[in-house]
C-alpha cells in the first residue's frame, strides 16, 4: 500500500464523560511518485482532523482523533477505516501545494457598517476553507487503511474517609496538620484540586495578621513575636521531652535564676519579653473570643427580629 499508518492501534486510556480526549498519530506516503487522497470514515463520538486530505510522495501528515462522549462507554479495538486512492492533478504536480480540509485562508470582506464620514464600508476578517485542488482518481487504485481505537469513558467517583477535618487546639501563628484519606472508587483516573470556599458562619472572621496584633500587643512584642512564639510552641509541645542541648540550656538558666545578680541585662530582658508576650497573647485571644461572641449575639438578635 502506498499510504501506511505508523501505528494502527490508538489507545486513549481513561477519559472523563463530557471531556475532550485527543490522540495524534501520523500517516505517511511511502511512494516516490504517487499522490494519495485519504478520507476517514468515522462517526460520533470520534472525530478525525483533518478528515480529508492529500499526501504528496514521501510526505507525512499528523492526524488528530478526538473522543467526546456524554455517556459511559467502553471501546475495545473499535475499527475505523480510511479510504485511500491515487490521484492525478489537472495541473503539474510541482505546482500543486499540499491540501487538507483543515486548511484556511484569510480574506477581507466588506460589511454594511461605515465609520462616520467614511466613504468605504468597514472590512472584516473572514476565515474560509481552502478549496481542494482539482484532480481525478486513478482507476482501481482505491484501498482501505485500518485503525483501531480503544478507550474507557466513565464518571469519576471517590470517597473520603471523613467529611469533617478536626484540628487539635492551635495557638495563633502556629501550624497544624491533619490527615484524611481519599479513595478513587471509579473506573477512570481521578483528577482533583482543592479550592477554598466561603468561611462558615461560625468561623472567626478575624485574620491573625500583624496589623491586628498591633491593636493588642506592644510594638516591642510584635517585633520579637517570631522568636517568642517559637520558644512558646516548643515548651507547649515538648513538656515531657528535652533534647540534650535544651536540657543544658535549662540547667544553665536555672543556675542563673538562682543567682539573679549575675543575670545579664539581655537575658533578663528576654525573659521579661517572653512573660509580657504570653500575658498579652492571652489578652489578645480573649479579646478575639469576646468579639466572636458579640458577633454571634448580634446575629441571633437579627434572626429573631427577622423571624
SVG drawing of the C-alpha trace seen along z (x, -y; Angstrom):
<svg xmlns="http://www.w3.org/2000/svg" viewBox="-41 -63 68 68">
<polyline fill="none" stroke="black" stroke-width="0.4" points="0.0,0.0 1.4,-3.4 -0.1,-5.0 0.6,-3.5 -0.2,-4.2 2.7,-4.0 0.6,-2.7 -2.8,-1.1 -3.9,-0.9 -4.7,-4.2 -5.2,-3.8 -7.0,-6.7 -6.9,-5.2 -9.1,-6.8 -11.5,-9.5 -14.0,-11.5 -17.6,-11.9 -18.2,-15.2 -14.5,-16.0 -12.5,-16.0 -9.8,-13.4 -7.3,-13.7 -4.6,-11.5 -2.3,-12.2 -0.7,-9.8 1.0,-10.1 0.2,-8.8 2.9,-8.6 3.0,-8.2 6.0,-5.9 5.8,-6.0 8.2,-8.1 5.9,-9.4 2.2,-8.9 -0.1,-11.4 -2.6,-9.8 -6.0,-11.0 -7.3,-9.9 -10.7,-10.2 -11.6,-8.9 -14.9,-7.1 -15.5,-7.9 -18.8,-8.7 -19.5,-10.2 -18.1,-10.1 -14.8,-10.0 -13.7,-12.9 -10.6,-13.0 -8.8,-16.1 -8.0,-16.5 -10.7,-14.1 -9.9,-14.5 -6.6,-15.4 -3.8,-14.8 -0.4,-13.2 2.4,-14.0 5.2,-11.5 7.4,-10.8 5.4,-13.2 3.7,-12.6 0.8,-14.2 -0.3,-14.3 -3.9,-13.2 -5.7,-14.1 -8.5,-12.0 -10.9,-13.4 -13.2,-11.4 -16.0,-13.1 -18.9,-11.1 -21.7,-12.2 -22.5,-8.7 -20.3,-5.9 -18.8,-3.8 -16.1,-1.2 -14.3,-0.9 -12.1,2.2 -10.3,2.1 -13.0,0.0 -12.4,0.2 -12.2,-2.9 -11.4,-2.7 -9.7,-5.2 -10.3,-5.3 -7.0,-5.8 -6.7,-6.3 -4.1,-7.5 -5.0,-10.8 -3.7,-12.9 -3.9,-16.7 -5.1,-18.7 -2.0,-21.0 1.6,-19.7 2.3,-18.1 5.1,-20.6 2.6,-23.5 0.1,-22.0 0.5,-22.6 -0.4,-20.2 -4.0,-20.3 -6.5,-19.0 -9.9,-20.1 -8.3,-21.8 -6.6,-24.5 -8.0,-28.0 -7.2,-31.2 -7.8,-34.8 -10.0,-37.1 -11.3,-40.6 -14.9,-41.3 -17.0,-44.5 -19.7,-44.9 -22.7,-47.1 -21.2,-49.3 -19.4,-52.6 -17.4,-54.9 -18.8,-58.5 -17.6,-60.4 -16.0,-57.4 -16.6,-56.7 -15.9,-53.0 -17.6,-50.3 -15.7,-48.6 -14.0,-45.3 -14.0,-42.3 -11.5,-39.4 -13.0,-36.1 -11.5,-32.6 -12.5,-30.5 -11.8,-26.9 -9.1,-26.3 -10.8,-24.6 -9.5,-21.2 -7.2,-21.2 -8.9,-19.7 -8.0,-16.1 -9.1,-12.7 -8.9,-9.3 -6.8,-6.7 -9.0,-3.7 -8.6,-0.6 -6.3,-2.4 -8.7,-2.6 -7.9,-0.7 -8.5,-0.9 -6.3,-1.5 -7.5,-0.4 -7.0,-2.0 -8.3,-0.5 -9.4,-2.8 -9.6,-1.7 -10.9,-3.9 -12.8,-3.8 -15.2,-6.6 -16.7,-6.8 -17.6,-9.2 -15.0,-10.0 -16.1,-8.7 -14.4,-8.9 -14.9,-8.5 -13.5,-10.5 -12.7,-8.9 -14.3,-11.9 -16.4,-14.9 -15.1,-17.0 -11.4,-17.5 -10.9,-18.3 -7.6,-20.1 -6.1,-20.0 -6.1,-23.2 -3.8,-25.6 -2.2,-28.7 -2.1,-31.9 0.6,-31.7 1.1,-28.0 0.9,-25.4 -1.1,-22.3 -1.7,-19.4 -4.5,-16.9 -4.7,-13.8 -7.6,-12.0 -7.9,-9.5 -9.4,-9.9 -10.3,-6.7 -10.8,-6.5 -13.8,-4.2 -14.4,-4.9 -13.1,-3.1 -11.0,-6.1 -8.2,-8.2 -9.4,-10.8 -8.3,-14.4 -8.9,-16.8 -7.9,-20.2 -8.8,-21.9 -10.5,-25.3 -11.2,-27.5 -14.9,-28.3 -16.6,-30.9 -15.9,-30.6 -18.8,-29.2 -20.9,-31.5 -19.3,-30.1 -15.7,-30.7 -13.8,-33.5 -13.6,-36.1 -10.5,-37.9 -7.1,-37.1 -4.1,-36.7 -2.3,-39.5 0.5,-41.8 -1.9,-44.7 -4.4,-43.1 -1.8,-42.1 -0.6,-45.8 -4.0,-46.7 -3.4,-44.4 0.3,-43.9 3.1,-46.3 5.4,-47.2 8.3,-45.6 6.4,-42.3 5.3,-42.3 8.9,-42.9 10.0,-39.8 6.9,-37.7 8.5,-35.0 11.3,-34.2 8.9,-34.3 6.3,-32.1 8.9,-29.5 10.0,-29.2 6.5,-29.2 5.3,-26.5 8.3,-24.3 7.5,-24.4 3.9,-23.5 4.6,-20.6 7.6,-19.2 6.6,-19.4 7.8,-15.9 10.7,-15.9 14.0,-17.6 16.9,-17.5 20.4,-17.3 21.2,-20.8 17.9,-22.2 18.4,-20.4 21.8,-22.0 20.3,-25.4 17.5,-24.9 20.1,-23.9 22.2,-27.0 19.1,-29.2 18.2,-27.5 21.7,-28.4 21.3,-31.9 17.9,-32.3 19.5,-31.1 21.9,-34.0 19.8,-36.9 22.7,-39.3 24.7,-37.5 21.9,-37.6 22.9,-39.9 20.5,-42.6 19.9,-40.9 18.8,-37.6 16.7,-39.3 15.1,-41.5 14.4,-38.3 12.6,-36.6 10.6,-39.8 9.6,-40.0 8.5,-36.4 6.4,-36.8 4.9,-40.0 4.2,-38.4 2.4,-35.4 0.2,-37.7 -0.6,-40.0 -1.2,-36.9 -3.7,-35.6 -5.5,-39.0 -5.4,-39.1 -7.1,-35.7 -9.6,-36.5 -10.5,-39.7 -10.9,-37.7 -13.3,-35.3 -15.3,-38.3 -15.6,-39.8 -16.7,-36.5 -19.3,-36.0 -20.7,-39.5 -21.0,-38.8 -22.9,-35.6 -25.3,-37.5 -25.9,-40.2 -26.5,-37.5 -29.0,-35.8 -30.8,-39.0 -31.1,-39.8 -32.5,-36.3 -35.1,-36.8 -36.1,-40.2 -36.4,-38.8 -38.5,-35.9"/>
</svg>
